[in-house]
Amino acid sequence: MAFVTANWNPLGEAFYRKIELYEMGWNLRDGLRDCLIAAAPYGGPIALLREPQRRSPSARPQLEIYSASGSSLAAFVWKSGVVKHLGWTVCDDLLCIQEDGTVLIYDLFGSFKRHFSMGNDVVQNQVVEAKVFHSPYGTGIAIITGAFRVTLATNIEDLKLRRLPEVPGLQEAPSCWAVLTQDRQSKVLLAYGADLFILDNTACTAVTPPGLSPQATSIVSMAVSFSYKYLALFTDSGHVWMGSSNLKDKLSEVETKVRTTPKQMTWCRRPKSEQPSVVIMWDRHLLVAGKCRDTIQYHLDDDSVLVPELDGVRIISSTHHELLQEVPAACEAIFKIASMAPGALLLEAHKEYEKQSQKADEYLREIKEQSLLGEAVRQCVEAAGHEHEPETQKTLLRAASFGKCFLSNFPPEQFVSMCRDLRVLNGVRDYTVGIPLTHTQFRQMTVQVLIDRLVYRKLYPLAIEICRYLKIPEYQGVSRVLKHWACCKVQQKEEGDEVVARAVSIKLGEAAGISYSEIATKAYECGRTELAIKLLEFEPRSGEQVPLLLKMKRSQLALSKAIESGDTDLVYTVVTYLKNEMNRGDFFMTLRNQPVALSLYRQFCKHQEQNTLKDLFNQDDDHQELGNFYVKASYKEKRLEARLSLLQSAVDEYSKAKNEFAAKATEEEMRLLRFQRRLEEEKDEHLMGMSLQDSLQILLRSGLHKQAEQLYKDFRVPDKRYWWLKLTALADKEDWDELEKFAKSKKSPIGYLPFVDVCVKRHNKYEAKKYVSKVTPEQKVKAHLAIGDLEGAADAAIERRNEGEISTVLSRCSTTTDRAVVERLNRARPGATKK
């Protein structure tokens, strides 16, 4: 703790510190000399393209990828074209931009992913310079060609090449240039001598930085801040100009007293800081310039590279990896010599408390008198987040915890959150992991992105531990990590399919939110079809299984899975796929082996593809269904001849199916159609009436009640005539059940006495009795007499007091056998009336 400020250097009102992150683990004999180097932001990986040590035509460069701590991740001999520039995407993929404009993309472990070209203009004129930049749209590339024209791609994932306007009078490579992102548009700022130009989609505009030193005759270097809000220009007079990137405001201008063109220049500015500062590097010499005229200078022991970050600059050499940044306000307030800030007093109070000194009470009392104890705790917590040494972090957090004891209502969230964040940060900063994130970068990047980076580096155990420690929801945390692990596992071809499938199943278990189909898809893409099928067995959702099985050409299995799921839409999907992929005969044979699928396909064809339905019946020799098909088709046909042809086909099919009833009914339908045709031709009303009756009788006697009823409706046959005809036909056939249904269908327009009569005539008084109760009162006596029920007839005649009906009943009675009935009727006769 006594040496916290030992590496601080003042610059104006701020302090700057250089923190050692790692002693590099790589072994570079010639250092970083004569090699292309690119380091990803947010503590990302480092790529080196090193020239071969022995000069010979067969010697090839070596491409090496390291973590930020110098641990090797990949290395391979470069066998492609001349590389002009290296860069990293926002997803930590390596971009290798070749002289011919081809961009090759490799993953973190040196595996080739894909390539693309920056256009014919770049191919013809070659690449002179290139830059990789990050924007809200993703990772972009800007190239200056041998024709001194700029080609730009804002997002390599959605490649749209733009050729920017030509710079007037530019006959050689610009002295310096940079890419800006302003107003959701990427532009290029280009310097040629003392002239400065902005190139956008439509124009090349000359601009002048406000307040630029008149001694400058050329702008030799420029740098854009991490947020693209600020710009720094270095001139041949040794002045560095700092201002806004829109070139409207000047922040400061500092004379460095060095006129040599710097190797690198980059911004070093904390978010929300009011202190603009730029880091400039020459050979073994580093300079920090800010608002004031003073500068900070460092001597470098080795060739180095500057990597701009959100809140500072990383300095990478062959032996060390350091972070140069402005000292955060909370750290400055606490550790600054003679500081009386609340956080500084609280830290001192805690130190004295540990010594069991009464001075602790004096410091606390001083803070409380100013009502700043809560602010003191917050300062200590914030400062702990900005420190890299775990011991310093612990000291500050203990001081904050000590101060919290004297506050009754201090919210614990900030303290708890910082403890969690620091534990995670210390874990990923470890040398074996090599991601030197600051707390500011961690907050900007978010936990999810950090988890993604760990997964991308295949650090699955650490990623899972962090997810569990931070209590991230399982489907966003542990399950997501396990899914990536499984996708990586299936690519390891040295293990058998059964072994890998069992390992994945055991590891994933019942983890929430994991789709085995995605893992199986990865296995299939790697050429492991059998493994993919084994993995799909663990997928509980058939909707996820079937599409992949179809993709793998396992259509029979896909159809079985779809049927097992009970999802008709899924079955239809598979059947449609099979129909498009297989020839007609094989398709029908496949469906014959799957009755459920065949049934569903028939339902589909009934509504959508009638001809296909006929082919299905033909394939199966299903004559009954073919007959039905022709009959239904006949109803849709308007032309009479076509209808007759279809019905004849139906008769033939019914005959083959040995369904004589259906064949005869269809023949009757044909006779009716021919009758209709004759009616239309002759147009004789009398003949029409007679013929209709004959036709109705034929239909009714044939049992074709629906056709008869249709004819009755179509030709508007009088209700009484139709009822008589049907009544007679049913009685002649002695179809008593159908007769009873007919009587109950609706109120009879001819009454119910005819029902009694036809039953009696066919010697079926039992059936006749069913209708006696339905006849009208005027017909009651006749109905009872018809069935031989003298008592019932007598009751009806007496009830109606009708002398004629009483006389009729008496005439049917026998004086010997029906004496009681006769006596009743004689008694009732005097009171009866003649009607």
PyMOL commands that set and color helices and strands:
alter all, ss='L'
color gray80, all
select helices_A, chain A and resi 120-125+156-158+329-335+342-354+359-369+373-386+390-404+413-429+439-445+447-456+460-469+478-489+497-508+516-525+529-536+542-551+555-565+568-581+584-592+595-608+610-619+623-636+640-656+660-682+685-701+705-714+719-732+736-745+753-761+765-772+777-786+790-800+803-812+819-831
alter helices_A, ss='H'
color red, helices_A
select strands_A, chain A and resi 8-11+14-23+35-39+46-50+62-66+72-77+83-88+94-98+102-106+112-117+127-135+138-145+150-153+161-163+176-182+185-192+195-199+204-207+219-224+230-235+239-244+250-255+264-267+278-282+285-289+295-299+304-309+312-317+320-326
alter strands_A, ss='S'
color yellow, strands_A
deselect
rebuild
show_as cartoon
